Amino acid sequence: MIQVKHLTKTFVRTVKSGKRIVKEDFNAVEDVSFEVGKGEVYGILGPNGAGKTTLLRMLAGILTPTSGEIVVGGIEYKKDKNQAKNLIGYLSGNTKLYGRLSPREVLEIFGGLYSIDKATLDTRIEEIIELLDMRSFVDNRIDRLSTGQTQRASIARCLIHSPELYIFDEPTLGLDVLSSRTIIDFMKSEKEKGKTVLYSTHYMEEAEALCDHIIMIHEGCILAMGTSDELKSMTQTHNLRDAFIQLMEEKEVIE
Ligand SMILES: Nc1ncnc2c1ncn2[C@@H]1O[C@H](COP(=O)(O)OP(=O)(O)OP(=O)(O)O)[C@@H](O)[C@H]1O
């Protein structure tokens, strides 16, 4: 469903060198390659600043890579980015919804942006309300919703055009167990329908339970990737947290 080949993003950062402040290039994402098949759930794990958001923003077509290639559903970004982006539902880490509207009104506006006809849109909105358990708050103002309800409304907005690939940046960050559960169940049910999910998280136990494959990244590079069992056996650990710490320590020793 998505192929990522040698993806790199270089930013400029400011560093102090003696008494001088100098600018230098650094790679927030460096030579990252992987492939996610249809109907798979891939988790991207990494500490703060590892490059997860930068990577997902490039995959969602929001940020232009410095080098490398992205192919979504057989369509190369370089050839037709808009067509490729139509296959994607992207949830950013800082999605803001208009507080005075209700989730239903947001969905109607986004449906209009995708030129979905009224009857199809009404049916789609009903499906999404069921899927994300939004019935009790779908007609309330967004600025009066709880954090978990607001997050579900943000996810709902990404679903309106029935994308094939979900790219979610920390969808369960800061949510209680019940709100997280709704979103995790949603990702599982979409996988069963053949949809593909690529998402970032800091929650190792969640990734262990949900993901078919895990990509561990550190300082922009892939540390390791595989199933949770493969990562644990490769590091001779019993959980992903220990596997990750071990892989980071090994990398630091090599450097
Ligand atoms: N537009 C930008 N310009 C310069 N540097 C940037 C820019 N965006 C991100 N960075 C830097 O790139 C690195 C990776 O940031 P990124 O937000 O991708 O990490 P992350 O893994 O998502 O972190 P977190 O888990 O804290 O959200 C960081 O050092 C960050 O400061």
The ligand as an SDF file (V2000), in Angstrom:
LIG
                    3D

 31 33  0  0  0  0  0  0  0  0999 V2000
   10.5150   22.6040   10.6480 N   0  0  0  0  0  0  0  0  0  0  0  0
   11.5840   22.2190   11.3450 C   0  0  0  0  0  0  0  0  0  0  0  0
   12.7430   22.8990   11.2530 N   0  0  0  0  0  0  0  0  0  0  0  0
   13.8530   22.5150   11.9370 C   0  0  0  0  0  0  0  0  0  0  0  0
   13.8860   21.4180   12.7320 N   0  0  0  0  0  0  0  0  0  0  0  0
   12.7560   20.6960   12.8440 C   0  0  0  0  0  0  0  0  0  0  0  0
   11.5490   21.0470   12.1770 C   0  0  0  0  0  0  0  0  0  0  0  0
   10.5910   20.1210   12.4910 N   0  0  0  0  0  0  0  0  0  0  0  0
   11.1710   19.2450   13.3250 C   0  0  0  0  0  0  0  0  0  0  0  0
   12.4600   19.5890   13.5410 N   0  0  0  0  0  0  0  0  0  0  0  0
   13.4470   18.8510   14.3530 C   0  0  0  0  0  0  0  0  0  0  0  0
   13.5270   17.5310   13.8010 O   0  0  0  0  0  0  0  0  0  0  0  0
   13.7150   16.5650   14.8420 C   0  0  0  0  0  0  0  0  0  0  0  0
   12.6120   15.5230   14.7670 C   0  0  0  0  0  0  0  0  0  0  0  0
   11.3800   16.1420   15.1580 O   0  0  0  0  0  0  0  0  0  0  0  0
   10.0030   15.3480   15.1180 P   0  0  0  0  0  0  0  0  0  0  0  0
    8.9320   16.3210   15.5160 O   0  0  0  0  0  0  0  0  0  0  0  0
    9.8690   14.6850   13.8100 O   0  0  0  0  0  0  0  0  0  0  0  0
   10.2290   14.2480   16.2530 O   0  0  0  0  0  0  0  0  0  0  0  0
    9.1900   13.2640   16.9400 P   0  0  0  0  0  0  0  0  0  0  0  0
    9.8020   11.9190   16.9230 O   0  0  0  0  0  0  0  0  0  0  0  0
    7.8470   13.3950   16.3180 O   0  0  0  0  0  0  0  0  0  0  0  0
    9.1620   13.8220   18.4320 O   0  0  0  0  0  0  0  0  0  0  0  0
    7.9790   13.8000   19.5420 P   0  0  0  0  0  0  0  0  0  0  0  0
    7.8070   12.3840   19.9810 O   0  0  0  0  0  0  0  0  0  0  0  0
    8.5540   14.6630   20.6290 O   0  0  0  0  0  0  0  0  0  0  0  0
    6.7560   14.3990   18.9100 O   0  0  0  0  0  0  0  0  0  0  0  0
   13.7440   17.3560   16.1490 C   0  0  0  0  0  0  0  0  0  0  0  0
   15.0950   17.5940   16.4750 O   0  0  0  0  0  0  0  0  0  0  0  0
   13.0420   18.6630   15.8030 C   0  0  0  0  0  0  0  0  0  0  0  0
   13.5050   19.7200   16.6040 O   0  0  0  0  0  0  0  0  0  0  0  0
  1  2  1  0
  2  3  1  0
  2  7  2  0
  3  4  2  0
  4  5  1  0
  5  6  2  0
  6  7  1  0
  6 10  1  0
  7  8  1  0
  8  9  2  0
  9 10  1  0
 10 11  1  0
 11 12  1  0
 11 30  1  0
 12 13  1  0
 13 14  1  0
 13 28  1  0
 14 15  1  0
 15 16  1  0
 16 17  2  0
 16 18  1  0
 16 19  1  0
 19 20  1  0
 20 21  2  0
 20 22  1  0
 20 23  1  0
 23 24  1  0
 24 25  2  0
 24 26  1  0
 24 27  1  0
 28 29  1  0
 28 30  1  0
 30 31  1  0
M  END
$$$$
